[in-house]
């Protein structure tokens, strides 16, 4: 059930400490999913604070803060990305981050952030909103599916150091 007291607004410079804290928590969460794929930025909160400061200044980026009773409980970050020949995709908005603090999940915060991201994407002139989600994030995948997202690509990764071992195990040529 959605909490009627959720307020979502555009983030400003005063929100940088919160964004850095939440961004670091999100990075650490992803690292628990797959420490070889996801990194925790060196410099921690300070690195993320500088990063978000730059994103807040961009006309093609939107950072949103979700609050309950004036307490920040989540954020979303999206940016309009140009078309990519390498990725075979048209220009459009990309929801790079969405994070909800533990204890505020299952209250409608994530849904509210995604709904606000759709509005922001439209305002950026985007015909679509894309995102990536870890296969280990079942609740996120379920939310995104309920909100109209569909799988379009599966990212795969192999560490170069393991290739000789893999080829030998599976009889591949050397």
Secondary structure as the mmCIF struct_conf table of DSSP 4:
data_model
#
loop_
_struct_conf.conf_type_id
_struct_conf.id
_struct_conf.beg_label_comp_id
_struct_conf.beg_label_asym_id
_struct_conf.beg_label_seq_id
_struct_conf.end_label_comp_id
_struct_conf.end_label_asym_id
_struct_conf.end_label_seq_id
TURN_TY1_P TURN_TY1_P1 UNK A 4 UNK A 5
STRN STRN1 UNK A 6 UNK A 10
HELX_RH_3T_P HELX_RH_3T_P1 UNK A 13 UNK A 15
HELX_RH_AL_P HELX_RH_AL_P1 UNK A 16 UNK A 33
TURN_TY1_P TURN_TY1_P2 UNK A 35 UNK A 37
HELX_LH_PP_P HELX_LH_PP_P1 UNK A 40 UNK A 41
TURN_TY1_P TURN_TY1_P3 UNK A 42 UNK A 43
HELX_RH_AL_P HELX_RH_AL_P2 UNK A 44 UNK A 56
TURN_TY1_P TURN_TY1_P4 UNK A 57 UNK A 57
TURN_TY1_P TURN_TY1_P5 UNK A 59 UNK A 60
STRN STRN2 UNK A 61 UNK A 68
TURN_TY1_P TURN_TY1_P6 UNK A 69 UNK A 70
STRN STRN3 UNK A 71 UNK A 81
STRN STRN4 UNK A 84 UNK A 84
TURN_TY1_P TURN_TY1_P7 UNK A 85 UNK A 88
STRN STRN5 UNK A 89 UNK A 89
BEND BEND1 UNK A 91 UNK A 91
STRN STRN6 UNK A 92 UNK A 100
TURN_TY1_P TURN_TY1_P8 UNK A 102 UNK A 103
BEND BEND2 UNK A 104 UNK A 104
TURN_TY1_P TURN_TY1_P9 UNK A 105 UNK A 108
HELX_RH_AL_P HELX_RH_AL_P3 UNK A 109 UNK A 123
TURN_TY1_P TURN_TY1_P10 UNK A 124 UNK A 125
BEND BEND3 UNK A 127 UNK A 127
STRN STRN7 UNK A 129 UNK A 131
TURN_TY1_P TURN_TY1_P11 UNK A 135 UNK A 136
HELX_RH_AL_P HELX_RH_AL_P4 UNK A 138 UNK A 146
TURN_TY1_P TURN_TY1_P12 UNK A 147 UNK A 148
HELX_RH_3T_P HELX_RH_3T_P2 UNK A 160 UNK A 162
HELX_RH_AL_P HELX_RH_AL_P5 UNK A 163 UNK A 170
TURN_TY1_P TURN_TY1_P13 UNK A 171 UNK A 171
#
